């Protein structure tokens, strides 16, 4: 997860966003715009990242259900057990 970026803009200015900026309905999330632009809006020269440890194990389960109602019931049961 990227928390902040330092970007060199096409006109040579340096844009520093060292911390996560507040984003609302009327503001663009510049961090994700620069990351998704693949260098067309500016060159990312530094990044602050939040790293997460590798999970100890990964488990996958496949469940076939006959209806969306059954799926919702299963989801509520698993969410309930996850809170314990």
N, C-alpha and C positions, 0 to 999 in steps of 0.2 A: 504494500500500500504506500503510495507516494504522499507524503505530508506537505512537502514544499519543493519549489524548484527555483533555480537561477537560470534565466534564459537571456541569450543575446539576440536582440531583435534585428531585423534587416537593416535598420538605419544605424546600428552600432550601439544603441542604448542597452543597458543591462537592467533587466527586470528581476528583482529579487522578491520571492515569495517564500520566506523562510518558515512560515507557519501556515497552518490551514486557515484560509480566509472564510469569513462568514458568507454564506451563500443564501440567497433568497429567491423569490420569484422573479425579480427584476435584474438579477446579476448573473453573469456567466461564471461558471467554475473554470477559471483560467488554467488551473493545473491540468485538468483533464483535456481541455482544448489543445494545449501545447503537446501533451503526451499523444493524443490521437492524431495530431497534424503531421507526424513523422518528419518534422524539420521544415515544413513549408511555412510556418508562422514565425519560427525562430529556432535557434539551436540551444538545446538544453546543455548547460555546462556544469551544473551541479544539481543534486537531488537529495532530499532528506527522506529516508525510507523508514517505515515501521516494518520490522521483520518478525515473523512468527516462527516458533520452533516446528520442526517437522513432526507430524503426528506419529505416535508410537505404533499405531495400527490403523488400517483402513478396512472397513467391513461394508459389504454391499448386500442388500436383500431385495429380491424381486417378489412382488405380491400381485396376484391377479384378483381383481374384484369385479363383481357383476354390475355395480351401479356407482354413480357418483356419491350417493348417500352412504354407501358402505365405505368409500374412500374417506369421506369426512369423519365418519365414526372412528375409523382406524387412526386418522390424523389426531383427533382429540384424545384418544387413548395414549398415543405415543407422546404427545405434548404433556399430558398429565404425568406420565411416568418420568419424563425428562426434568420436571420441576422438583422431583423428590430427591 
